[in-house]
């Protein structure tokens, strides 16, 4: 059975006609996706690209911000790196709906992984953990996400969980020297911790 929903345009957005909400809990309707698509289509000024087309300017902006973040990170300006990665993440998240989702997933995985590293350098363990989880959701078989998750868990004092994250990373990349080294250090720390108890 279909339901008829009263729609209106309000403040340049589609909303429920009765309550004027973009997301209406009373009508059980969400118009967020149609409003996003409308916003993206308006930005093309009538020149709608073919399916799968990628806007090169957006990719260039994301690449430039990622490189800025990498430069800041290498110079140990971690807060500036986080800001650059965050800006790039926001642009990648806002890719038009007609662009390939695989492109956004790849960009976001790399950017979240880099930002997680910057958070780790600042000892912001929870933020590093959240970003590492995002990396794993986007690109599970990439060992870097598991490495970042392990490091964040160690920082949070959750050594056993960190070891499990590293082991999963080694499953995907058995040759990873950084994961092997971190795993040995963690197992040694866990062995010391057990002796102290």
N, CA and C atoms as an extended XYZ file, in Angstrom:
591
Properties=species:S:1:pos:R:3:atomname:S:1:resname:S:1:resid:I:1 pbc="F F F"
N         0.845       -1.167        0.000 N   UNK     1
C         0.000        0.000        0.000 CA  UNK     1
C         0.892        1.233        0.000 C   UNK     1
N         0.658        2.149       -0.891 N   UNK     2
C         1.470        3.354       -0.963 CA  UNK     2
C         0.815        4.481       -0.178 C   UNK     2
N         1.672        5.351        0.307 N   UNK     3
C         1.220        6.493        1.090 CA  UNK     3
C         1.465        7.750        0.285 C   UNK     3
N         0.510        8.628        0.284 N   UNK     4
C         0.677        9.909       -0.385 CA  UNK     4
C         1.234       10.890        0.631 C   UNK     4
N         2.333       11.537        0.256 N   UNK     5
C         2.990       12.474        1.151 CA  UNK     5
C         2.847       13.874        0.557 C   UNK     5
N         2.433       14.801        1.379 N   UNK     6
C         2.315       16.197        0.969 CA  UNK     6
C         3.693       16.831        1.015 C   UNK     6
N         4.212       17.250       -0.156 N   UNK     7
C         5.529       17.863       -0.247 CA  UNK     7
C         5.388       19.354       -0.499 C   UNK     7
N         6.375       20.084       -0.028 N   UNK     8
C         6.453       21.505       -0.326 CA  UNK     8
C         7.912       21.890       -0.476 C   UNK     8
N         8.138       22.992       -1.167 N   UNK     9
C         9.475       23.574       -1.223 CA  UNK     9
C         9.497       24.677       -0.184 C   UNK     9
N        10.421       24.566        0.759 N   UNK    10
C        10.520       25.527        1.855 CA  UNK    10
C        11.990       25.840        2.062 C   UNK    10
N        12.358       27.104        1.988 N   UNK    11
C        13.778       27.490        2.097 CA  UNK    11
C        14.650       26.719        1.113 C   UNK    11
N        14.148       26.558       -0.116 N   UNK    12
C        14.872       25.910       -1.204 CA  UNK    12
C        15.129       24.420       -0.967 C   UNK    12
N        14.304       23.784       -0.132 N   UNK    13
C        14.423       22.348        0.133 CA  UNK    13
C        13.051       21.704        0.068 C   UNK    13
N        13.039       20.423       -0.302 N   UNK    14
C        11.814       19.645       -0.233 CA  UNK    14
C        11.593       19.260        1.225 C   UNK    14
N        10.399       19.527        1.722 N   UNK    15
C        10.044       19.215        3.110 CA  UNK    15
C         8.654       18.599        3.129 C   UNK    15
N         8.285       18.005        4.254 N   UNK    16
C         6.909       17.519        4.378 CA  UNK    16
C         6.011       18.757        4.456 C   UNK    16
N         4.903       18.688        3.764 N   UNK    17
C         4.020       19.844        3.684 CA  UNK    17
C         3.400       20.220        5.007 C   UNK    17
N         3.139       19.237        5.833 N   UNK    18
C         2.438       19.501        7.088 CA  UNK    18
C         3.345       20.092        8.159 C   UNK    18
N         4.565       19.572        8.289 N   UNK    19
C         5.424       19.969        9.412 CA  UNK    19
C         6.630       20.807        8.999 C   UNK    19
N         6.867       20.937        7.711 N   UNK    20
C         7.988       21.739        7.168 CA  UNK    20
C         9.356       21.203        7.599 C   UNK    20
N         9.458       19.882        7.714 N   UNK    21
C        10.724       19.258        8.123 CA  UNK    21
C        11.338       18.489        6.963 C   UNK    21
N        12.667       18.612        6.813 N   UNK    22
C        13.373       17.817        5.804 CA  UNK    22
C        13.376       16.345        6.217 C   UNK    22
N        13.560       16.095        7.495 N   UNK    23
C        13.429       14.758        8.074 CA  UNK    23
C        12.293       14.857        9.080 C   UNK    23
N        11.185       14.203        8.759 N   UNK    24
C         9.990       14.349        9.590 CA  UNK    24
C         9.691       13.036       10.302 C   UNK    24
N         9.857       13.042       11.610 N   UNK    25
C         9.596       11.824       12.389 CA  UNK    25
C         8.096       11.542       12.475 C   UNK    25
N         7.295       12.571       12.387 N   UNK    26
C         5.833       12.369       12.473 CA  UNK    26
C         5.285       11.737       11.194 C   UNK    26
N         5.832       12.129       10.044 N   UNK    27
C         5.388       11.575        8.753 CA  UNK    27
C         6.220       10.355        8.344 C   UNK    27
N         7.291       10.085        9.091 N   UNK    28
C         8.210        8.982        8.792 CA  UNK    28
C         8.797        9.121        7.388 C   UNK    28
N         9.252       10.332        7.060 N   UNK    29
C         9.809       10.620        5.746 CA  UNK    29
C        11.127       11.379        5.891 C   UNK    29
N        12.018       11.117        4.950 N   UNK    30
C        13.267       11.868        4.869 CA  UNK    30
C        13.453       12.321        3.432 C   UNK    30
N        13.735       13.575        3.261 N   UNK    31
C        13.956       14.146        1.936 CA  UNK    31
C        15.410       14.589        1.769 C   UNK    31
N        16.299       14.085        2.624 N   UNK    32
C        17.703       14.475        2.604 CA  UNK    32
C        18.351       14.106        1.271 C   UNK    32
N        18.127       12.875        0.796 N   UNK    33
C        18.784       12.432       -0.439 CA  UNK    33
C        18.322       13.234       -1.645 C   UNK    33
N        17.038       13.480       -1.743 N   UNK    34
C        16.557       14.259       -2.889 CA  UNK    34
C        17.074       15.695       -2.816 C   UNK    34
N        17.188       16.240       -1.617 N   UNK    35
C        17.728       17.591       -1.480 CA  UNK    35
C        19.218       17.629       -1.814 C   UNK    35
N        19.954       16.578       -1.437 N   UNK    36
C        21.373       16.501       -1.801 CA  UNK    36
C        21.531       16.423       -3.316 C   UNK    36
N        20.737       15.564       -3.940 N   UNK    37
C        20.812       15.438       -5.392 CA  UNK    37
C        20.464       16.767       -6.065 C   UNK    37
N        19.436       17.436       -5.586 N   UNK    38
C        19.034       18.728       -6.145 CA  UNK    38
C        20.163       19.743       -6.010 C   UNK    38
N        20.794       19.775       -4.837 N   UNK    39
C        21.888       20.720       -4.607 CA  UNK    39
C        23.040       20.451       -5.575 C   UNK    39
N        23.374       19.176       -5.767 N   UNK    40
C        24.463       18.839       -6.683 CA  UNK    40
C        24.090       19.165       -8.130 C   UNK    40
N        22.861       18.870       -8.517 N   UNK    41
C        22.449       19.164       -9.884 CA  UNK    41
C        22.425       20.669      -10.145 C   UNK    41
N        22.022       21.444       -9.152 N   UNK    42
C        22.040       22.899       -9.316 CA  UNK    42
C        23.463       23.408       -9.524 C   UNK    42
N        24.416       22.766       -8.876 N   UNK    43
C        25.807       23.222       -8.986 CA  UNK    43
C        26.379       23.011      -10.384 C   UNK    43
N        25.735       22.157      -11.203 N   UNK    44
C        26.230       21.913      -12.564 CA  UNK    44
C        25.777       22.986      -13.544 C   UNK    44
N        24.884       23.871      -13.118 N   UNK    45
C        24.365       24.962      -13.965 CA  UNK    45
C        23.843       24.433      -15.292 C   UNK    45
N        23.089       23.337      -15.208 N   UNK    46
C        22.457       22.774      -16.397 CA  UNK    46
C        23.338       21.856      -17.211 C   UNK    46
N        24.583       21.707      -16.869 N   UNK    47
C        25.524       20.846      -17.599 CA  UNK    47
C        25.707       19.539      -16.824 C   UNK    47
N        24.667       18.730      -16.770 N   UNK    48
C        24.712       17.492      -16.000 CA  UNK    48
C        25.681       16.516      -16.656 C   UNK    48
N        26.680       16.075      -15.896 N   UNK    49
C        27.662       15.143      -16.464 CA  UNK    49
C        27.055       13.762      -16.662 C   UNK    49
N        27.650       12.951      -17.543 N   UNK    50
C        27.167       11.583      -17.732 CA  UNK    50
C        27.429       10.744      -16.482 C   UNK    50
N        26.702        9.646      -16.325 N   UNK    51
C        26.932        8.779      -15.151 CA  UNK    51
C        28.393        8.356      -15.049 C   UNK    51
N        28.900        8.362      -13.853 N   UNK    52
C        30.280        7.948      -13.605 CA  UNK    52
C        31.311        9.029      -13.850 C   UNK    52
N        30.881       10.198      -14.298 N   UNK    53
C        31.835       11.282      -14.539 CA  UNK    53
C        32.390       11.784      -13.215 C   UNK    53
N        33.648       12.181      -13.239 N   UNK    54
C        34.307       12.690      -12.038 CA  UNK    54
C        34.683       14.144      -12.293 C   UNK    54
N        34.369       14.992      -11.335 N   UNK    55
C        34.737       16.398      -11.455 CA  UNK    55
C        36.212       16.541      -11.088 C   UNK    55
N        37.080       16.874      -12.047 N   UNK    56
C        38.520       16.904      -11.773 CA  UNK    56
C        38.908       17.947      -10.725 C   UNK    56
N        38.199       19.063      -10.677 N   UNK    57
C        38.538       20.100       -9.704 CA  UNK    57
C        38.412       19.580       -8.276 C   UNK    57
N        37.369       18.823       -8.004 N   UNK    58
C        37.174       18.251       -6.664 CA  UNK    58
C        38.316       17.295       -6.320 C   UNK    58
N        38.679       16.448       -7.271 N   UNK    59
C        39.782       15.507       -7.037 CA  UNK    59
C        41.090       16.252       -6.786 C   UNK    59
N        41.308       17.327       -7.543 N   UNK    60
C        42.519       18.130       -7.345 CA  UNK    60
C        42.537       18.771       -5.956 C   UNK    60
N        41.384       19.301       -5.524 N   UNK    61
C        41.303       19.923       -4.194 CA  UNK    61
C        41.607       18.898       -3.110 C   UNK    61
N        41.011       17.735       -3.235 N   UNK    62
C        41.225       16.680       -2.242 CA  UNK    62
C        42.701       16.277       -2.218 C   UNK    62
N        43.289       16.100       -3.392 N   UNK    63
C        44.701       15.728       -3.472 CA  UNK    63
C        45.611       16.789       -2.877 C   UNK    63
N        45.312       18.049       -3.161 N   UNK    64
C        46.120       19.155       -2.631 CA  UNK    64
C        46.029       19.206       -1.098 C   UNK    64
N        44.818       19.054       -0.566 N   UNK    65
C        44.653       19.084        0.899 CA  UNK    65
C        45.315       17.883        1.551 C   UNK    65
N        45.244       16.716        0.901 N   UNK    66
C        45.916       15.531        1.443 CA  UNK    66
C        47.417       15.768        1.494 C   UNK    66
N        47.973       16.330        0.427 N   UNK    67
C        49.411       16.617        0.404 CA  UNK    67
C        49.782       17.669        1.451 C   UNK    67
N        48.932       18.687        1.626 N   UNK    68
C        49.165       19.672        2.691 CA  UNK    68
C        49.210       18.977        4.042 C   UNK    68
N        48.251       18.079        4.268 N   UNK    69
C        48.228       17.321        5.519 CA  UNK    69
C        49.482       16.493        5.701 C   UNK    69
N        49.916       15.837        4.620 N   UNK    70
C        51.132       15.021        4.696 CA  UNK    70
C        52.356       15.874        5.009 C   UNK    70
N        52.431       17.051        4.398 N   UNK    71
C        53.553       17.970        4.663 CA  UNK    71
C        53.556       18.406        6.127 C   UNK    71
N        52.381       18.787        6.632 N   UNK    72
C        52.275       19.174        8.050 CA  UNK    72
C        52.653       18.000        8.957 C   UNK    72
N        52.193       16.799        8.600 N   UNK    73
C        52.479       15.625        9.428 CA  UNK    73
C        53.982       15.368        9.483 C   UNK    73
N        54.637       15.389        8.328 N   UNK    74
C        56.092       15.156        8.289 CA  UNK    74
C        56.853       16.222        9.088 C   UNK    74
N        56.295       17.426        9.167 N   UNK    75
C        56.922       18.518        9.936 CA  UNK    75
C        56.474       18.526       11.396 C   UNK    75
N        55.756       17.494       11.785 N   UNK    76
C        55.236       17.321       13.147 CA  UNK    76
C        54.287       18.442       13.572 C   UNK    76
N        53.610       19.039       12.609 N   UNK    77
C        52.538       19.999       12.890 CA  UNK    77
C        51.226       19.222       12.773 C   UNK    77
N        50.992       18.394       13.784 N   UNK    78
C        49.903       17.420       13.713 CA  UNK    78
C        48.518       18.062       13.726 C   UNK    78
N        48.336       19.134       14.469 N   UNK    79
C        47.024       19.786       14.481 CA  UNK    79
C        46.694       20.359       13.099 C   UNK    79
N        47.688       20.942       12.428 N   UNK    80
C        47.480       21.463       11.079 CA  UNK    80
C        47.209       20.320       10.096 C   UNK    80
N        47.880       19.194       10.305 N   UNK    81
C        47.631       18.020        9.461 CA  UNK    81
C        46.196       17.547        9.627 C   UNK    81
N        45.738       17.500       10.868 N   UNK    82
C        44.359       17.072       11.136 CA  UNK    82
C        43.378       18.008       10.432 C   UNK    82
N        43.621       19.301       10.498 N   UNK    83
C        42.730       20.268        9.851 CA  UNK    83
C        42.716       20.057        8.331 C   UNK    83
N        43.876       19.843        7.725 N   UNK    84
C        43.940       19.633        6.270 CA  UNK    84
C        43.221       18.338        5.876 C   UNK    84
N        43.472       17.266        6.623 N   UNK    85
C        42.798       15.998        6.322 CA  UNK    85
C        41.286       16.135        6.508 C   UNK    85
N        40.873       16.848        7.541 N   UNK    86
C        39.437       17.028        7.795 CA  UNK    86
C        38.789       17.789        6.645 C   UNK    86
N        39.434       18.824        6.155 N   UNK    87
C        38.893       19.564        5.011 CA  UNK    87
C        38.766       18.663        3.790 C   UNK    87
N        39.778       17.855        3.537 N   UNK    88
C        39.732       16.938        2.396 CA  UNK    88
C        38.631       15.896        2.586 C   UNK    88
N        38.463       15.404        3.810 N   UNK    89
C        37.401       14.425        4.107 CA  UNK    89
C        36.035       15.042        3.825 C   UNK    89
N        35.845       16.271        4.259 N   UNK    90
C        34.558       16.932        4.030 CA  UNK    90
C        34.256       17.071        2.541 C   UNK    90
N        35.257       17.399        1.747 N   UNK    91
C        35.047       17.528        0.296 CA  UNK    91
C        34.762       16.153       -0.314 C   UNK    91
N        35.495       15.135        0.121 N   UNK    92
C        35.265       13.784       -0.408 CA  UNK    92
C        33.867       13.281       -0.048 C   UNK    92
N        33.413       13.564        1.176 N   UNK    93
C        32.073       13.156        1.591 CA  UNK    93
C        31.000       13.841        0.758 C   UNK    93
N        31.316       15.012        0.247 N   UNK    94
C        30.331       15.810       -0.475 CA  UNK    94
C        30.390       15.582       -1.987 C   UNK    94
N        31.026       14.494       -2.421 N   UNK    95
C        31.064       14.205       -3.857 CA  UNK    95
C        29.639       14.065       -4.382 C   UNK    95
N        29.373       14.555       -5.581 N   UNK    96
C        28.034       14.411       -6.158 CA  UNK    96
C        27.639       12.943       -6.269 C   UNK    96
N        26.352       12.695       -6.199 N   UNK    97
C        25.846       11.330       -6.167 CA  UNK    97
C        26.091       10.555       -7.458 C   UNK    97
N        26.356       11.249       -8.568 N   UNK    98
C        26.590       10.539       -9.824 CA  UNK    98
C        28.027       10.059       -9.965 C   UNK    98
N        28.922       10.537       -9.097 N   UNK    99
C        30.306       10.079       -9.196 CA  UNK    99
C        30.441        8.673       -8.609 C   UNK    99
N        31.400        7.895       -9.085 N   UNK   100
C        31.562        6.516       -8.598 CA  UNK   100
C        31.828        6.480       -7.089 C   UNK   100
N        31.078        5.654       -6.382 N   UNK   101
C        31.246        5.571       -4.928 CA  UNK   101
C        32.603        4.981       -4.554 C   UNK   101
N        33.154        4.142       -5.429 N   UNK   102
C        34.459        3.549       -5.145 CA  UNK   102
C        35.544        4.602       -5.002 C   UNK   102
N        35.440        5.662       -5.768 N   UNK   103
C        36.412        6.749       -5.695 CA  UNK   103
C        36.360        7.410       -4.321 C   UNK   103
N        35.164        7.733       -3.877 N   UNK   104
C        35.009        8.366       -2.561 CA  UNK   104
C        35.475        7.422       -1.448 C   UNK   104
N        35.144        6.148       -1.555 N   UNK   105
C        35.563        5.181       -0.532 CA  UNK   105
C        37.089        5.127       -0.423 C   UNK   105
N        37.762        5.091       -1.575 N   UNK   106
C        39.218        5.025       -1.591 CA  UNK   106
C        39.822        6.295       -0.985 C   UNK   106
N        39.315        7.448       -1.419 N   UNK   107
C        39.817        8.722       -0.885 CA  UNK   107
C        39.603        8.792        0.624 C   UNK   107
N        38.397        8.450        1.056 N   UNK   108
C        38.074        8.547        2.481 CA  UNK   108
C        38.911        7.584        3.311 C   UNK   108
N        39.146        6.377        2.809 N   UNK   109
C        39.962        5.413        3.560 CA  UNK   109
C        41.361        5.974        3.797 C   UNK   109
N        41.974        6.521        2.759 N   UNK   110
C        43.329        7.069        2.885 CA  UNK   110
C        43.332        8.276        3.823 C   UNK   110
N        42.370        9.177        3.642 N   UNK   111
C        42.327       10.397        4.455 CA  UNK   111
C        42.064       10.087        5.934 C   UNK   111
N        41.142        9.180        6.202 N   UNK   112
C        40.866        8.801        7.595 CA  UNK   112
C        42.077        8.107        8.218 C   UNK   112
N        42.770        7.296        7.425 N   UNK   113
C        43.967        6.615        7.925 CA  UNK   113
C        45.047        7.634        8.279 C   UNK   113
N        45.229        8.616        7.397 N   UNK   114
C        46.224        9.657        7.665 CA  UNK   114
C        45.847       10.487        8.887 C   UNK   114
N        44.563       10.831        8.993 N   UNK   115
C        44.143       11.627       10.149 CA  UNK   115
C        44.270       10.816       11.432 C   UNK   115
N        44.010        9.516       11.354 N   UNK   116
C        44.192        8.654       12.517 CA  UNK   116
C        45.647        8.690       12.979 C   UNK   116
N        46.580        8.661       12.032 N   UNK   117
C        48.008        8.734       12.385 CA  UNK   117
C        48.322       10.056       13.086 C   UNK   117
N        47.732       11.143       12.602 N   UNK   118
C        47.964       12.447       13.233 CA  UNK   118
C        47.369       12.473       14.645 C   UNK   118
N        46.205       11.878       14.807 N   UNK   119
C        45.611       11.799       16.149 CA  UNK   119
C        46.488       10.955       17.077 C   UNK   119
N        47.032        9.868       16.545 N   UNK   120
C        47.926        9.030       17.358 CA  UNK   120
C        49.133        9.846       17.796 C   UNK   120
N        49.698       10.626       16.888 N   UNK   121
C        50.861       11.452       17.226 CA  UNK   121
C        50.533       12.453       18.332 C   UNK   121
N        49.278       12.897       18.396 N   UNK   122
C        48.838       13.837       19.438 CA  UNK   122
C        48.295       13.110       20.678 C   UNK   122
N        48.319       11.786       20.643 N   UNK   123
C        47.800       10.959       21.737 CA  UNK   123
C        46.304       11.184       21.963 C   UNK   123
N        45.602       11.489       20.882 N   UNK   124
C        44.145       11.609       20.912 CA  UNK   124
C        43.585       10.249       20.495 C   UNK   124
N        43.641        9.323       21.454 N   UNK   125
C        43.395        7.912       21.174 CA  UNK   125
C        41.982        7.622       20.680 C   UNK   125
N        40.994        8.234       21.279 N   UNK   126
C        39.606        7.946       20.878 CA  UNK   126
C        39.374        8.410       19.439 C   UNK   126
N        39.846        9.617       19.100 N   UNK   127
C        39.688       10.096       17.723 CA  UNK   127
C        40.428        9.191       16.740 C   UNK   127
N        41.619        8.752       17.122 N   UNK   128
C        42.389        7.843       16.272 CA  UNK   128
C        41.641        6.528       16.083 C   UNK   128
N        41.045        6.047       17.159 N   UNK   129
C        40.269        4.805       17.122 CA  UNK   129
C        39.077        4.933       16.172 C   UNK   129
N        38.335        6.028       16.282 N   UNK   130
C        37.146        6.238       15.448 CA  UNK   130
C        37.537        6.287       13.970 C   UNK   130
N        38.593        7.022       13.658 N   UNK   131
C        39.032        7.098       12.260 CA  UNK   131
C        39.508        5.738       11.756 C   UNK   131
N        40.234        5.002       12.582 N   UNK   132
C        40.715        3.674       12.169 CA  UNK   132
C        39.537        2.734       11.911 C   UNK   132
N        38.520        2.818       12.741 N   UNK   133
C        37.315        2.006       12.500 CA  UNK   133
C        36.682        2.373       11.164 C   UNK   133
N        36.659        3.675       10.856 N   UNK   134
C        36.132        4.125        9.570 CA  UNK   134
C        36.925        3.562        8.404 C   UNK   134
N        38.242        3.530        8.549 N   UNK   135
C        39.108        2.976        7.500 CA  UNK   135
C        38.743        1.512        7.263 C   UNK   135
N        38.587        0.762        8.341 N   UNK   136
C        38.284       -0.668        8.231 CA  UNK   136
C        36.916       -0.880        7.592 C   UNK   136
N        35.955       -0.027        7.926 N   UNK   137
C        34.631       -0.132        7.302 CA  UNK   137
C        34.709        0.107        5.796 C   UNK   137
N        35.534        1.051        5.393 N   UNK   138
C        35.640        1.412        3.984 CA  UNK   138
C        36.523        0.456        3.181 C   UNK   138
N        37.565       -0.073        3.832 N   UNK   139
C        38.572       -0.859        3.107 CA  UNK   139
C        39.146       -1.932        4.036 C   UNK   139
N        38.319       -2.899        4.361 N   UNK   140
C        38.670       -3.908        5.351 CA  UNK   140
C        40.004       -4.617        5.100 C   UNK   140
N        40.304       -5.033        3.879 N   UNK   141
C        41.546       -5.783        3.698 CA  UNK   141
C        42.823       -4.936        3.710 C   UNK   141
N        42.720       -3.646        3.947 N   UNK   142
C        43.915       -2.794        3.964 CA  UNK   142
C        44.534       -2.850        5.361 C   UNK   142
N        45.739       -3.342        5.447 N   UNK   143
C        46.378       -3.571        6.747 CA  UNK   143
C        46.616       -2.278        7.532 C   UNK   143
N        46.777       -1.151        6.842 N   UNK   144
C        47.041        0.121        7.536 CA  UNK   144
C        45.920        0.464        8.518 C   UNK   144
N        44.686        0.201        8.144 N   UNK   145
C        43.567        0.490        9.043 CA  UNK   145
C        43.664       -0.320       10.325 C   UNK   145
N        44.042       -1.577       10.204 N   UNK   146
C        44.183       -2.450       11.376 CA  UNK   146
C        45.384       -2.021       12.229 C   UNK   146
N        46.440       -1.574       11.551 N   UNK   147
C        47.609       -1.060       12.269 CA  UNK   147
C        47.224        0.171       13.095 C   UNK   147
N        46.509        1.117       12.479 N   UNK   148
C        46.087        2.326       13.201 CA  UNK   148
C        45.148        1.962       14.352 C   UNK   148
N        44.251        1.012       14.113 N   UNK   149
C        43.334        0.585       15.172 CA  UNK   149
C        44.116       -0.010       16.336 C   UNK   149
N        45.091       -0.845       16.020 N   UNK   150
C        45.916       -1.439       17.079 CA  UNK   150
C        46.636       -0.385       17.897 C   UNK   150
N        47.238        0.587       17.224 N   UNK   151
C        47.958        1.661       17.923 CA  UNK   151
C        47.011        2.469       18.813 C   UNK   151
N        45.818        2.769       18.294 N   UNK   152
C        44.846        3.533       19.087 CA  UNK   152
C        44.407        2.728       20.313 C   UNK   152
N        44.167        1.451       20.120 N   UNK   153
C        43.772        0.602       21.253 CA  UNK   153
C        44.876        0.521       22.301 C   UNK   153
N        46.131        0.431       21.865 N   UNK   154
C        47.243        0.423       22.826 CA  UNK   154
C        47.231        1.709       23.640 C   UNK   154
N        47.052        2.827       22.956 N   UNK   155
C        47.029        4.118       23.636 CA  UNK   155
C        45.909        4.214       24.655 C   UNK   155
N        44.814        3.512       24.375 N   UNK   156
C        43.674        3.507       25.294 CA  UNK   156
C        43.851        2.475       26.410 C   UNK   156
N        44.987        1.756       26.384 N   UNK   157
C        45.248        0.756       27.416 CA  UNK   157
C        44.576       -0.577       27.145 C   UNK   157
N        44.070       -0.781       25.956 N   UNK   158
C        43.367       -2.017       25.583 CA  UNK   158
C        44.314       -2.888       24.750 C   UNK   158
N        45.367       -3.370       25.423 N   UNK   159
C        46.478       -4.058       24.764 CA  UNK   159
C        46.023       -5.329       24.038 C   UNK   159
N        45.228       -6.156       24.694 N   UNK   160
C        44.812       -7.422       24.067 CA  UNK   160
C        44.001       -7.174       22.797 C   UNK   160
N        43.102       -6.194       22.832 N   UNK   161
C        42.323       -5.864       21.637 CA  UNK   161
C        43.238       -5.301       20.545 C   UNK   161
N        44.218       -4.524       20.949 N   UNK   162
C        45.182       -3.978       19.990 CA  UNK   162
C        45.963       -5.078       19.306 C   UNK   162
N        46.353       -6.087       20.083 N   UNK   163
C        47.078       -7.224       19.515 CA  UNK   163
C        46.209       -7.941       18.490 C   UNK   163
N        44.939       -8.125       18.810 N   UNK   164
C        44.021       -8.772       17.865 CA  UNK   164
C        43.887       -7.957       16.579 C   UNK   164
N        43.819       -6.641       16.712 N   UNK   165
C        43.732       -5.778       15.517 CA  UNK   165
C        44.987       -5.935       14.663 C   UNK   165
N        46.158       -5.973       15.302 N   UNK   166
C        47.406       -6.144       14.557 CA  UNK   166
C        47.480       -7.510       13.881 C   UNK   166
N        47.014       -8.526       14.569 N   UNK   167
C        47.027       -9.866       13.977 CA  UNK   167
C        46.136       -9.914       12.732 C   UNK   167
N        45.008       -9.237       12.792 N   UNK   168
C        44.138       -9.182       11.622 CA  UNK   168
C        44.828       -8.415       10.489 C   UNK   168
N        45.552       -7.365       10.842 N   UNK   169
C        46.320       -6.632        9.837 CA  UNK   169
C        47.367       -7.523        9.180 C   UNK   169
N        48.022       -8.364        9.984 N   UNK   170
C        49.023       -9.297        9.434 CA  UNK   170
C        48.370      -10.358        8.548 C   UNK   170
N        47.145      -10.709        8.853 N   UNK   171
C        46.417      -11.651        8.004 CA  UNK   171
C        46.312      -11.086        6.590 C   UNK   171
N        46.024       -9.788        6.482 N   UNK   172
C        45.880       -9.145        5.177 CA  UNK   172
C        47.225       -8.798        4.541 C   UNK   172
N        48.238       -8.570        5.355 N   UNK   173
C        49.569       -8.225        4.833 CA  UNK   173
C        50.642       -8.857        5.714 C   UNK   173
N        50.916      -10.150        5.498 N   UNK   174
C        51.866      -10.872        6.357 CA  UNK   174
C        53.290      -10.309        6.330 C   UNK   174
N        53.630       -9.515        5.320 N   UNK   175
C        54.975       -8.980        5.177 CA  UNK   175
C        55.146       -7.598        5.828 C   UNK   175
N        54.096       -7.038        6.419 N   UNK   176
C        54.168       -5.676        6.961 CA  UNK   176
C        55.142       -5.602        8.140 C   UNK   176
N        56.251       -4.912        7.906 N   UNK   177
C        57.285       -4.779        8.945 CA  UNK   177
C        56.773       -3.938       10.109 C   UNK   177
N        55.998       -2.875        9.815 N   UNK   178
C        55.526       -2.015       10.906 CA  UNK   178
C        54.528       -2.744       11.804 C   UNK   178
N        53.709       -3.604       11.223 N   UNK   179
C        52.765       -4.369       12.049 CA  UNK   179
C        53.515       -5.427       12.847 C   UNK   179
N        54.469       -6.107       12.231 N   UNK   180
C        55.250       -7.121       12.953 CA  UNK   180
C        55.975       -6.505       14.141 C   UNK   180
N        56.571       -5.330       13.921 N   UNK   181
C        57.295       -4.647       14.999 CA  UNK   181
C        56.339       -4.241       16.123 C   UNK   181
N        55.204       -3.650       15.756 N   UNK   182
C        54.231       -3.211       16.764 CA  UNK   182
C        53.670       -4.409       17.534 C   UNK   182
N        53.474       -5.518       16.841 N   UNK   183
C        52.944       -6.718       17.492 CA  UNK   183
C        53.944       -7.267       18.508 C   UNK   183
N        55.216       -7.299       18.151 N   UNK   184
C        56.243       -7.771       19.099 CA  UNK   184
C        56.302       -6.870       20.326 C   UNK   184
N        56.255       -5.556       20.090 N   UNK   185
C        56.277       -4.605       21.215 CA  UNK   185
C        55.052       -4.781       22.110 C   UNK   185
N        53.906       -4.971       21.504 N   UNK   186
C        52.668       -5.123       22.280 CA  UNK   186
C        52.677       -6.418       23.077 C   UNK   186
N        53.112       -7.497       22.442 N   UNK   187
C        53.159       -8.780       23.158 CA  UNK   187
C        54.157       -8.720       24.304 C   UNK   187
N        55.272       -8.016       24.097 N   UNK   188
C        56.245       -7.845       25.177 CA  UNK   188
C        55.642       -7.018       26.312 C   UNK   188
N        54.923       -5.961       25.966 N   UNK   189
C        54.273       -5.120       26.978 CA  UNK   189
C        53.214       -5.905       27.731 C   UNK   189
N        52.481       -6.739       27.024 N   UNK   190
C        51.446       -7.555       27.671 CA  UNK   190
C        52.096       -8.569       28.597 C   UNK   190
N        53.217       -9.159       28.182 N   UNK   191
C        53.931      -10.117       29.028 CA  UNK   191
C        54.435       -9.449       30.284 C   UNK   191
N        54.948       -8.217       30.175 N   UNK   192
C        55.407       -7.452       31.346 CA  UNK   192
C        54.247       -7.126       32.251 C   UNK   192
N        53.107       -6.756       31.663 N   UNK   193
C        51.915       -6.400       32.427 CA  UNK   193
C        51.425       -7.601       33.231 C   UNK   193
N        51.448       -8.796       32.611 N   UNK   194
C        50.986      -10.000       33.298 CA  UNK   194
C        51.920      -10.382       34.444 C   UNK   194
N        53.226      -10.151       34.280 N   UNK   195
C        54.199      -10.450       35.333 CA  UNK   195
C        53.968       -9.508       36.514 C   UNK   195
N        53.689       -8.237       36.234 N   UNK   196
C        53.468       -7.251       37.304 CA  UNK   196
C        52.231       -7.556       38.127 C   UNK   196
N        51.265       -8.225       37.552 N   UNK   197
C        50.021       -8.508       38.286 CA  UNK   197
C        50.261       -9.611       39.211 C   UNK   197
